Amino acid sequence: MKRNWKKWLLLSAVFLLVFPYQALAMKVVIDPGHGGRDSGAVGVSGLKEKDVTLDIGLKVRQALRAKGIEVAMTRETDTYVSLQDRVSFTNRQLADLFVSIHANSTVGGANGNAKGTEVLYYDAAFPQPDYPASPEMEALTEYSKQLAQSLQSTFVTEIGTKDRKIKPDAAYVIRKGTIPSALVETAFIDNVDDAKLLASPTGRTQMANAIADGIAKLAPVTFPDTLGHWSRDAVLRMYKKGWISGYNNMFRPDDSITRAEFVALMNKVFDFSKLSPLPGKNNPSPDSFTDLSRNHWAYNQLAQAIRLNILSGYGNGKIEPDKPISRAEVATVFQLLREASGKSGPATPGTSQPFTDVSSGYWAEKYINTLKKTGIINGVTSTTFAPEKDMLRGESAALLDNYSN
């Protein structure tokens, strides 16, 4: 590939926090460079980069599948795919890693003296104003660097090519994506010795196996969409605890959580089957709510919460299970569960108000104040709680993290 440039997808999130994330095999996008009308570099004896990269890419797919790794290809035939389309395709795959395969060349064509292997990655420490990266790739620098190093060291060890090291770069496909990404410059297509390796079916197979081995050594990043997010540490701790989970290895920390999702999450934490109903309230039968179908995915958990007097409707005959739950409602449900589980006495109004937007007499004031005093819940600022604001998934993780400490 000639070097002539200058140097957050909407997911179905119903099960995001509620059901255990089933660990899938790692998924990798393999991107054979160039293709179709774009031949890439042309080297010794007319060897075309697009043909070399496709053959190696298909062999990488075969080697990765043999290791139990799922693979998606940006192209499988000699077709042209734009750089933008390669990135868009990759983003749709919900994959863990992206690896682009190329053959290097020196400006000036065949018979170059340069030889060897190098792997490129985007490094936020070396920004290029004319070639801005996506926010995700800036946050993923360390992981892309780890991927690049794993590919580089494995490749030169197994193939014996000259080690040209890993290099920060602003190639489009490694700076515009959303997952750890690297671009492998396998060897120089215009160098006589390197070209022999690139032209050899055996050499290409060995290169493909080396790339696959370098990929397999690297574990995927857990919840890459939380990198740089304030809630990441809490999310990871609660994930390890088994209380929260992701969907296709994404967590979506800034998405709202619905009433049904939060109740189902609370069932994982408190185990409703072990609790007795709170006294003093007589909620109607779950089936009396006109919008709560027995076919609803969280019907059993919602019905249990209603019978425990933990969850109430809105006075209009509806429970609104799929409505985002507010921060005030979260505080109420969580404190009532602490009481039902014997971990807390009844909530009491505070003698002073820690939040300027939660006044004395506000319907959830005592629940908010009780959780604030115990350090379980925090405001959106040091003086405001935003009680009517939707509870976010990252905030839910922080709540559980505070509770578990």
C-alpha positions as CSV (number, residue, x, y, z in Angstrom):
1,M,0.0,0.0,0.0
2,K,1.5,3.3,-1.0
3,R,2.1,5.7,1.9
4,N,1.0,9.1,0.5
5,W,-1.3,10.5,3.2
6,K,-0.4,13.0,5.9
7,K,0.7,12.1,9.3
8,W,-20.8,6.3,19.5
9,L,-25.4,2.3,16.4
10,L,-28.5,1.7,18.0
11,L,-28.8,-1.7,19.9
12,S,-31.6,-3.7,21.1
13,A,-31.1,-3.3,24.8
14,V,-33.9,-5.0,26.5
15,F,-31.6,-7.6,28.1
16,L,-28.7,-5.3,28.7
17,L,-28.7,-5.2,32.4
18,V,-31.0,-8.0,33.2
19,F,-29.9,-11.3,31.8
20,P,-26.4,-12.8,32.0
21,Y,-24.2,-12.0,29.0
22,Q,-23.5,-15.2,27.2
23,A,-19.8,-15.2,26.4
24,L,-19.6,-15.6,22.6
25,A,-16.5,-16.5,20.7
26,M,-14.4,-13.5,19.9
27,K,-15.5,-11.8,16.6
28,V,-13.0,-10.2,14.3
29,V,-13.4,-8.2,11.1
30,I,-10.8,-9.0,8.5
31,D,-10.3,-6.3,5.9
32,P,-8.3,-7.4,2.7
33,G,-7.0,-4.1,1.4
34,H,-8.0,-2.6,-2.0
35,G,-10.0,-4.7,-4.5
36,G,-11.8,-4.3,-7.8
37,R,-10.8,-1.2,-9.7
38,D,-8.3,-0.4,-6.9
39,S,-5.4,-2.7,-7.4
40,G,-3.3,-1.2,-4.7
41,A,0.5,-1.3,-5.2
42,V,1.9,-3.3,-8.1
43,G,5.2,-4.9,-7.5
44,V,7.7,-7.4,-8.9
45,S,6.4,-9.4,-11.9
46,G,3.1,-7.4,-11.9
47,L,2.1,-8.8,-8.5
48,K,-1.0,-6.9,-7.4
49,E,-1.6,-5.9,-3.8
50,K,-5.4,-6.5,-4.0
51,D,-4.8,-10.2,-5.0
52,V,-2.3,-10.8,-2.2
53,T,-4.4,-9.3,0.5
54,L,-7.6,-11.1,-0.5
55,D,-5.8,-14.5,-0.5
56,I,-4.1,-13.8,2.8
57,G,-7.4,-12.5,4.3
58,L,-9.4,-15.6,3.3
59,K,-6.7,-17.8,4.8
60,V,-6.8,-15.7,8.0
61,R,-10.5,-16.4,8.2
62,Q,-9.9,-20.1,7.8
63,A,-7.2,-20.1,10.5
64,L,-9.3,-18.0,13.0
65,R,-12.4,-20.2,12.5
66,A,-10.2,-23.2,13.3
67,K,-9.5,-21.5,16.7
68,G,-13.2,-20.9,17.3
69,I,-13.1,-17.2,16.5
70,E,-16.0,-15.7,14.5
71,V,-14.9,-13.8,11.4
72,A,-16.6,-11.2,9.2
73,M,-14.9,-10.1,5.9
74,T,-15.2,-6.6,4.4
75,R,-14.7,-8.3,1.0
76,E,-14.6,-12.0,-0.1
77,T,-14.0,-11.5,-3.8
78,D,-12.2,-9.1,-6.1
79,T,-14.6,-6.2,-5.5
80,Y,-14.1,-2.5,-4.7
81,V,-15.2,-1.4,-1.3
82,S,-14.7,2.2,-0.3
83,L,-12.9,3.1,3.0
84,Q,-16.1,4.5,4.4
85,D,-18.0,1.4,3.6
86,R,-15.4,-0.8,5.2
87,V,-15.7,1.2,8.4
88,S,-19.5,1.2,8.3
89,F,-19.6,-2.5,7.7
90,T,-17.3,-3.1,10.6
91,N,-19.4,-1.0,12.9
92,R,-22.5,-3.0,12.1
93,Q,-20.7,-6.3,13.0
94,L,-20.5,-5.6,16.7
95,A,-17.1,-7.2,16.6
96,D,-14.2,-7.1,19.0
97,L,-11.2,-6.4,16.8
98,F,-10.6,-5.0,13.3
99,V,-7.5,-6.1,11.3
100,S,-6.7,-4.7,7.8
101,I,-4.3,-6.6,5.6
102,H,-2.0,-4.8,3.1
103,A,1.3,-5.2,1.3
104,N,3.7,-2.3,1.6
105,S,5.6,-0.5,-1.1
106,T,8.0,2.4,-1.5
107,V,7.1,5.4,-3.5
108,G,8.6,4.9,-6.9
109,G,7.5,1.4,-7.7
110,A,9.3,-1.9,-8.1
111,N,12.9,-2.8,-7.1
112,G,12.7,-1.0,-3.8
113,N,15.2,-1.5,-1.2
114,A,12.8,-1.3,1.8
115,K,11.7,-4.6,3.2
116,G,10.0,-6.1,6.2
117,T,6.8,-5.9,8.2
118,E,5.2,-3.1,10.2
119,V,1.8,-2.8,11.8
120,L,0.0,0.6,12.0
121,Y,-2.5,1.8,14.6
122,Y,-4.1,5.1,15.6
123,D,-2.5,6.8,18.5
124,A,-4.2,9.7,20.2
125,A,-0.9,11.0,21.4
126,F,0.0,11.9,17.8
127,P,-3.2,13.6,16.5
128,Q,-3.3,14.9,13.0
129,P,-5.7,17.8,12.6
130,D,-6.2,17.1,8.9
131,Y,-7.2,13.5,9.7
132,P,-9.3,13.5,12.8
133,A,-10.1,10.2,14.5
134,S,-13.5,9.1,15.9
135,P,-13.9,9.6,19.7
136,E,-13.9,5.8,20.1
137,M,-10.6,5.3,18.4
138,E,-9.0,8.1,20.6
139,A,-10.2,6.2,23.7
140,L,-9.0,2.9,22.3
141,T,-5.4,3.9,21.6
142,E,-3.9,1.6,24.3
143,Y,-6.0,-1.4,23.0
144,S,-5.2,-0.8,19.4
145,K,-1.5,-0.5,20.3
146,Q,-1.7,-3.9,22.1
147,L,-3.3,-5.4,19.1
148,A,-0.7,-4.0,16.8
149,Q,2.2,-5.2,19.0
150,S,0.7,-8.7,19.2
151,L,0.4,-8.9,15.5
152,Q,3.9,-7.4,14.8
153,S,5.8,-9.6,17.3
154,T,4.0,-12.8,16.3
155,F,4.4,-12.1,12.5
156,V,8.1,-11.4,12.5
157,T,8.8,-14.3,14.9
158,E,6.9,-16.8,12.8
159,I,7.7,-15.5,9.3
160,G,11.2,-14.1,9.9
161,T,10.7,-10.8,8.0
162,K,12.6,-7.7,9.0
163,D,11.0,-6.1,12.1
164,R,10.0,-2.5,11.2
165,K,8.1,-2.1,14.5
166,I,4.6,-0.8,15.1
167,K,3.8,2.7,14.0
168,P,1.2,5.3,14.9
169,D,-0.7,6.3,11.7
170,A,-3.9,8.0,10.5
171,A,-5.1,5.5,7.9
172,Y,-8.8,5.9,7.5
173,V,-9.9,2.4,8.5
174,I,-7.9,2.5,11.7
175,R,-8.9,6.0,12.9
176,K,-12.6,6.1,12.1
177,G,-14.0,2.9,13.7
178,T,-15.3,2.0,17.1
179,I,-13.2,-1.1,18.1
180,P,-9.5,-1.8,18.5
181,S,-8.0,-1.7,15.1
182,A,-4.7,-2.3,13.3
183,L,-3.3,-2.4,9.8
184,V,-0.8,-5.1,8.9
185,E,1.8,-4.2,6.2
186,T,2.8,-7.8,5.6
187,A,5.9,-7.2,3.4
188,F,7.1,-4.9,0.6
189,I,5.6,-6.0,-2.7
190,D,8.2,-4.0,-4.7
191,N,11.2,-5.7,-2.9
192,V,12.5,-8.8,-4.7
193,D,12.9,-10.9,-1.6
194,D,9.6,-9.8,0.1
195,A,7.7,-10.2,-3.2
196,K,8.8,-13.9,-3.5
197,L,7.2,-14.5,-0.1
198,L,4.0,-12.6,-1.1
199,A,3.7,-14.5,-4.4
200,S,4.1,-17.9,-2.8
201,P,1.0,-19.8,-1.7
202,T,3.0,-21.3,1.1
203,G,4.3,-17.9,2.2
204,R,0.8,-16.4,2.2
205,T,-0.5,-19.3,4.3
206,Q,2.3,-18.8,6.8
207,M,1.5,-15.1,6.9
208,A,-2.2,-15.8,7.4
209,N,-1.4,-18.2,10.3
210,A,0.9,-15.6,11.9
211,I,-1.8,-12.9,11.7
212,A,-4.4,-15.3,13.2
213,D,-2.0,-16.3,16.0
214,G,-1.4,-12.6,16.8
215,I,-5.1,-12.0,17.0
216,A,-5.8,-15.0,19.1
217,K,-3.3,-13.9,21.8
218,L,-5.3,-10.8,22.5
219,A,-8.5,-10.9,24.6
220,P,-11.3,-8.6,23.5
221,V,-11.9,-5.4,25.5
222,T,-14.9,-5.7,27.8
223,F,-17.5,-3.1,27.1
224,P,-15.4,-0.8,24.8
225,D,-18.2,1.8,24.8
226,T,-17.4,2.5,28.5
227,L,-13.8,3.4,27.9
228,G,-13.3,6.9,29.2
229,H,-16.8,6.9,30.8
230,W,-17.0,8.0,34.4
231,S,-18.9,4.8,35.3
232,R,-16.5,2.3,33.7
233,D,-14.9,1.0,37.0
234,A,-18.3,0.5,38.6
235,V,-19.6,-1.2,35.5
236,L,-16.7,-3.7,35.4
237,R,-16.9,-4.4,39.1
238,M,-20.6,-5.2,38.9
239,Y,-20.1,-7.2,35.7
240,K,-17.6,-9.4,37.5
241,K,-20.0,-9.7,40.4
242,G,-22.6,-11.0,37.9
243,W,-25.2,-8.3,38.6
244,I,-25.1,-6.5,35.3
245,S,-24.3,-7.6,31.8
246,G,-23.8,-6.4,28.3
247,Y,-25.3,-7.1,25.0
248,N,-22.8,-8.1,22.3
249,N,-20.1,-6.8,24.5
250,M,-21.6,-3.3,24.6
251,F,-23.0,-1.6,27.8
252,R,-24.5,1.7,26.6
253,P,-23.9,3.5,29.9
254,D,-25.8,6.6,28.8
255,D,-29.0,4.8,27.8
256,S,-32.1,5.1,30.0
257,I,-33.2,2.0,31.9
258,T,-36.9,1.1,31.9
259,R,-39.1,0.3,34.9
260,A,-39.2,-3.4,33.8
261,E,-35.4,-3.6,33.3
262,F,-34.7,-2.0,36.7
263,V,-37.1,-4.3,38.5
264,A,-35.6,-7.4,36.8
265,L,-32.2,-6.1,37.8
266,M,-33.3,-5.7,41.4
267,N,-34.6,-9.3,41.4
268,K,-31.0,-10.4,40.6
269,V,-29.7,-8.4,43.5
270,F,-32.3,-9.0,46.1
271,D,-34.0,-12.3,45.0
272,F,-37.7,-11.5,45.3
273,S,-38.6,-15.1,46.1
274,K,-36.9,-14.7,49.5
275,L,-38.8,-11.5,50.5
276,S,-42.1,-10.9,52.2
277,P,-44.5,-8.1,51.3
278,L,-44.0,-4.8,53.0
279,P,-46.8,-3.9,55.4
280,G,-49.1,-0.9,55.1
281,K,-49.9,-1.0,51.4
282,N,-52.3,-3.0,49.4
283,N,-51.4,-2.9,45.8
284,P,-53.9,-4.3,43.3
285,S,-53.4,-7.6,41.5
286,P,-50.7,-7.5,38.8
287,D,-53.4,-8.5,36.3
288,S,-55.4,-5.4,37.1
289,F,-52.9,-3.2,35.2
290,T,-54.2,-2.8,31.7
291,D,-50.8,-2.4,30.2
292,L,-49.1,-5.4,31.9
293,S,-49.5,-8.4,29.6
294,R,-48.6,-11.9,30.9
295,N,-46.6,-12.1,27.7
296,H,-44.4,-9.3,28.8
297,W,-40.8,-10.5,29.0
298,A,-40.5,-9.3,32.7
299,Y,-44.1,-10.1,33.8
300,N,-43.0,-12.5,36.6
301,Q,-40.5,-10.0,38.1
302,L,-43.0,-7.1,37.8
303,A,-45.8,-9.2,39.3
304,Q,-43.5,-10.2,42.3
305,A,-42.5,-6.5,42.8
306,I,-46.2,-5.5,42.8
307,R,-47.1,-8.2,45.3
308,L,-44.2,-7.2,47.6
309,N,-45.5,-3.6,47.6
310,I,-42.3,-2.5,46.1
311,L,-43.7,-1.2,42.8
312,S,-46.8,0.9,42.3
313,G,-48.8,2.0,39.3
314,Y,-49.6,5.5,38.2
315,G,-53.2,5.7,39.4
316,N,-54.6,5.4,35.9
317,G,-54.7,1.7,35.9
318,K,-51.3,1.4,34.3
319,I,-47.9,0.3,35.5
320,E,-46.0,1.5,32.3
321,P,-43.3,-1.3,32.4
322,D,-41.5,0.0,29.3
323,K,-41.3,3.6,30.4
324,P,-37.9,4.9,31.5
325,I,-37.7,4.9,35.3
326,S,-36.9,8.2,37.0
327,R,-34.1,8.7,39.6
328,A,-36.8,9.3,42.3
329,E,-38.5,6.0,41.4
330,V,-35.2,4.2,41.5
331,A,-34.5,5.6,45.0
332,T,-37.9,4.5,46.2
333,V,-37.8,1.0,44.8
334,F,-34.2,0.4,46.0
335,Q,-34.9,1.7,49.6
336,L,-38.1,-0.4,49.8
337,L,-36.1,-3.4,48.8
338,R,-33.5,-2.7,51.5
339,E,-36.4,-2.6,54.0
340,A,-38.0,-5.8,52.7
341,S,-34.7,-7.6,52.8
342,G,-34.0,-6.5,56.4
343,K,-31.0,-4.5,55.4
344,S,-32.6,-1.2,56.5
345,G,-35.3,0.2,58.8
346,P,-38.0,2.3,57.3
347,A,-36.9,5.5,55.5
348,T,-37.5,8.7,57.4
349,P,-37.5,12.3,56.2
350,G,-34.2,14.1,56.6
351,T,-33.8,17.0,59.1
352,S,-32.0,18.8,56.3
353,Q,-32.2,18.6,52.6
354,P,-29.0,17.6,50.8
355,F,-30.4,18.5,47.4
356,T,-31.9,21.9,46.5
357,D,-34.3,20.2,44.0
358,V,-35.7,17.7,46.5
359,S,-37.9,19.7,48.9
360,S,-39.4,18.7,52.2
361,G,-42.7,17.0,51.4
362,Y,-41.6,15.7,47.9
363,W,-43.1,12.3,47.5
364,A,-39.8,10.5,47.3
365,E,-37.8,12.8,49.6
366,K,-37.4,10.3,52.5
367,Y,-36.1,7.5,50.2
368,I,-33.7,9.8,48.4
369,N,-32.4,11.3,51.7
370,T,-32.0,7.8,53.3
371,L,-30.0,6.5,50.4
372,K,-27.9,9.7,50.3
373,K,-27.1,9.4,54.0
374,T,-25.9,5.8,53.5
375,G,-23.8,6.7,50.5
376,I,-25.7,4.5,48.1
377,I,-27.0,7.2,45.8
378,N,-25.5,10.4,44.6
379,G,-26.8,13.5,43.0
380,V,-26.1,14.6,39.4
381,T,-24.2,17.4,41.1
382,S,-23.1,18.0,44.7
383,T,-26.3,20.0,45.3
384,T,-28.9,18.7,42.9
385,F,-30.5,15.2,42.4
386,A,-32.7,15.7,39.3
387,P,-35.4,13.4,40.7
388,E,-37.5,13.4,37.5
389,K,-34.6,12.7,35.2
390,D,-34.4,9.2,33.6
391,M,-32.0,6.8,35.4
392,L,-29.2,5.9,33.1
393,R,-27.5,2.5,32.9
394,G,-24.1,3.8,34.1
395,E,-25.8,5.4,37.1
396,S,-27.5,2.1,37.9
397,A,-24.1,0.4,37.9
398,A,-22.7,3.1,40.2
399,L,-25.7,2.7,42.6
400,L,-25.1,-1.1,42.8
401,D,-21.3,-0.5,43.3
402,N,-22.0,1.9,46.2
403,Y,-24.5,-0.6,47.7
404,S,-22.0,-3.5,47.5
405,N,-19.2,-1.6,49.2
